[in-house]
Amino acid sequence: MNAPNYRREGATVNFAVTVNLLDAPAARQVKEKLLDLPLDGVSRVVIDLGAVEFIDSSGVGALLALCKRLPAGAAVQLTHVQAEVRAVLELLRLHRVFEISL
């Protein structure tokens, strides 16, 4: 995860998580990258979780840390969410925080 994983298109930032396991070691790196995103004037952050097969509380924490930095009214959309990851997010009722799509 050394290369930039994001692309800005107007008021939208697209970010790709490129790890299979979003556990404690990977979550630290992902969180750092998410917190470095340029968010001035952003109304939406789209996070591609297509590569993620497993997420733990550290991974969830990394995603939530981004929410705290967003401008008022901005949304986070999680895309390409695999069934196992979606189940964890729904169990934690985070489908109320994030827009989640397949």
N, C-alpha and C positions, 0 to 999 in steps of 0.2 A: 504494500500500500504506500509506496514512496512517491509515485507520480500523482499529480492532482487528479481527483476523481470527480470534478465538478465542471459544469458548463453553465454560464449565465445567458439567458435569453430574455431580454427586457426585464420585467419584474419577477421572473421565475428563475430559480437556481435549481439545476438538476444535479444530483449527486448519486454516484453508484458505490454501493458497498461491495467490495470484491472478495470478501472472505466467506468461507462456508460456515464457520462457527463464529457466531458473534458472542463470544464468551469474554471473561475478564481480560485476558491479554489483548485480544483483538479490539475489544470495546474501548480500551484506553486510546489506541491509535485512531479509531473511528471518531471518538469524541473529540480528540484534538483537531482532526480535520473538519468536523462539523462546526466546532467553535471558531475556526479560522475562515469560514465562509464569509464572503462579502454580502452583508444583509441590508445595506442601506437601500431603501426604496423597494425592497422585496415584498411581494404580496403572497408568494407561494414558494415552498421548497418541496421538490419532488425527489424522494429517495427511492432508488431502485434496489430492492432487496432480493432480486432474482437469484443471486448466488448463495444467499443465506439459507442454510438448512436447519440451523439451530440458533436460538437466542436465549440467553439467560438474563438474570436481573441486571447484570452489568451492561449488557447490550441495550436493554430497555432504558436504563439510566442514561446512556449516551444519546438516545433519541430524545428523551425528555429534556436533557440539558439544552438541546437545540431550541426546543419550544420556549424556554425561558429567555432566550436571546432575540427572539423574533419581534419585529415591530408589531404594534397593536393591529389586530385584524388579519394578520398573515396566517396562512394555513400550511400544514405539513401533510403531504400526500405520500403514502407508502405504496409503491407499485411492485408488481410481479412477486407478491407475497406468497410463499409456499404454505401449504396447508398446516404444517406443524408450527410454523412461526405465527401464522394467523390465529391458531388455537390459543397460543400463549397470550397474544395481544388481546384477544377477546376475553379470555379468562380474567385478565387484569382490567378489563373494561376500557382498554385503550382505543377501541374502535370509536369511542366517544371523543377522543383527543385527536386522533389521526384519521384522515381519509384513507381507507385501505382498499386497494384493488388488486385483482389478479394480474 
